[in-house]
Amino acid sequence: MGESSLAVQKLYQQWEIAIDANLSDHLATELEFLAFLSAATTLTEVATDALATREYFLEEHVRQWLPQFCRDLQKEATVEAYK
């Protein structure tokens, strides 16, 4: 498991979210975590931490690989919906 995956797992653990290690850096898992954090921003007692974590997660992890993933998907896709 790479450094990035370990960092993501640490964030999940900080928010008491249990994720299978094999799925920790899967796109669907990360989007679900972002949805969770977005929902948590509406809760007064954790709103500030949730917002900070969401911005950190987006900047330091998701934005590091997702744009290239989308370009690669569009370039290599054989299914029209992904082009």
Number of C-alpha atoms within 10 A of each C-alpha: 7 7 8 13 17 14 16 18 19 14 16 16 12 10 14 9 12 10 13 9 12 9 13 21 21 11 12 11 14 19 13 11 19 20 12 15 22 16 13 18 17 13 11 9 10 12 16 14 15 21 18 13 18 20 15 13 20 15 11 14 17 18 11 12 10 13 11 11 11 13 12 12 14 15 11 11 12 10 9 7 7 11 13
